[in-house]
């Protein structure tokens, strides 16, 4: 899943762009456009994964996080993972999270997977 930015000149261009892009479908992928003040289905969230999880696949980690912490498994999509060697193999996992996932996450005092704790950072508030 990728994200792009389109800078339109005026409200009419914005409306036209939203209509044109909203009609595009490639295989099972549908494209969407949101204005600056609108939100899509997902809010960007970053999970900081400890070094001891460095060899585990991202999908398995997030599935375990959801199951072990009572979070909705269908409430996130994986976007990108990055490993930082200079920080002891710490990995950052970028996700898209639904409103339901974020609300459930707020109820969890400490997000765990196995003996590890994960840190989550939400990018932008969802209304």
Buried (B, 14 or more C-beta within 10 A) or exposed (E): EEEEEEEBEEEEEBEEBBEEBEEEEEEEEEEEBEEEEEEEEBBBBBBBBBBEBEEBEBEEBBBBBBEEBEBBEEBBBBBEBEEEEEEEBBBBBBBBBBBEBBBBBEEBEEBBBEEBEBEBEBEEEBE
